[in-house]
Amino acid sequence: MSLVAPQHATVEDVVRDDAQDYLWTLNFGPQHPATHTTLRLLLKLDGERVVDAVPDIGYLHSGFEKLGEHLDYNQYVTVTDRMNYISPMANNVAWHTSVERLLGIEITPRCQYIRSIVAELARISDHLLCNGAVGLDVGAFTFFLYAFYQREVLYDIFETLCGARFTNSYTRVGGLMHDMTPLVIEKIRAFLRKFPKTLDDMDRLLNRNKIFIDRTKGVGILTKEQAINRSASGPIARASGVTRDLRKDEPYLAYKDFDFQVCCAPAGDCLARYLVRMAEMRESLKIVEQAVENLPAGEINVGINQRTALPSKKMVYSSIEGTISHFELTMSNRGFEVPHEESYAANEAANGELGFYLVGDGNDVAYRARCRPPSFIHFALFPDLIRGHTLSDIVAVLGSLNIIAAELDR
Amino acid sequence: MATTDTTTLQALQGRFPAVTTSEFRGQTRVVVPSESLYDVLAFLKNDRGFDFLSDVTCVDYLNYRDAKDRFGLVYILVSTLTNERLFVRSFLNEPELAVPSAVPLWEGANWLEREVWDMFGIKFVGHPDLRRILLPPEYTAHPLRKDYPLQGRGERHNFPVLARNSA
């Protein structure tokens, strides 16, 4: 069916098709327990079979990119928390990686390692939610609880690290909010010890479960050609046999120091996406372990003479350099030296390539802060993946794409 | 860091002499006249292996220092084989805010171009479904333009009022 429509057509006009009036039109969302977030699908059904699906998004549009033109490089990190709120740490890291590329700041080795650790923990947290929700939606409630218990452990680590469970805002230009304390490292080590057992349990619960495999195998197949041509990235592309992983292909932070595998599967169905995510969590554990055990000593922020990282409170109150630097960085138009240039930096976030295209105009506020949101690009795949499957497969496909509406709509 | 192979740039400039290149922090940009944008993109995809369209976006240079043009489109291309990354720029001015759509080359351009239309009002000629994507269809403005304020312009009066039984 072609979807050629005038520019002011509503989504209802698009699905209306009088020649095939025997088809049912079903509204799925915007508020439905199985969408997990606020998004809407208009489905055309022939009995239980989905003939076509038209996504209607924008319910959660909050103008994040416009806000990025009015908040400075340190303030905007709080907005990135609210994009993919399942793995806010990864968004924080991605945002400041982009800012530092634009400003030309080289962060310290310790900061690189800590950022890699939190980004990988965020990936585990994201994959746990995604796979847990797929399990929940196709009827595996125990699996979901196993996943959510471990997410709670991760939240506890983040809370110890930066004081916030959910909206971390942990990174700063040129550094981090706090250094890692021994308690955090102890908690991460405990997680590294205990979590593989849970992963084994989760594998045993679902990997050979007939109901789960019947619901996911062969459902929502994305071929390799489609995945590349339609800009899919992250675990969704890798589950279709694309071997692309920015951690290997365009190494950033400290990833070139770590020994880990890129997890791929050829099938491209919901089961493959589930298996890739399960395997990636084990690889993330390997990265976190190597990073924690080889954490370099030294400063987390770039030097105070560079005038880019906010000095610690102790420095602000006890030294003249600290006071001046803090003053300069927090006053508008006195802070960073920003080139009249544009740059893009992408990170391999849990969902795929998360990048920010930044335009600097000399001001400490970005002239343009474009976010490349993986959820947005992956949701565009959805109609093709679901066509021909049944109504009950929608939740499996939607879950395996891991659509986070806050990132989808920004 | 993902740089662009010099042979790619040489081939591109040999084929399209009007293309200019520049580099910043190891990222190569090529500026393409909007008339030959589609041909350049097709050349890069079919002959130089840029099979992955990472992003399509736009920048409004209304108040930007030394800017000669109003809008600058950005196409971020990646080759999944060689991991090259290339930034293709094309500048547009009112009233000719239209470029050929890249959907025939990369299907991934579909929603990205819809978002650029929605936020900046740039038409993509030949796009299969150029409707607004994030904002409602009744919306009349393009809010990421620089002449659109962050606060203070209520858009609700443009929306139709629905009675309870007509919703």
Interface residues (C-beta under 8 A of the other chain):
Chain A: S2 L3 V4 A5 Q7 H8 A9 T10 V14 I57 G58 H61 G63 E65 K66 L67 E69 H70 R101 L102 G104 Q226 I228 N229 R230 S231 A232 S233 V242 R244 D249 E250 P339 H340 E341 E342 S343 Y344 A346 E353 G355 Y357 V359 D361 G362 Y367 R368 R370 R372 F376 I377 F379 A380 D409 R410
Chain B: M1 A2 F24 R25 Q27 R29 D51 F52 L53 S54 D55 T57 V59 D60 Y64 R65 D66 V74 I76 T80 N83 R85 F87 W106 E107 G108 A109 N110 W111 L112 E115 W117 M119 P128 D129 L130 R131 R132 I133 L134 L135 P136 P137 E138 P143 L144 L150
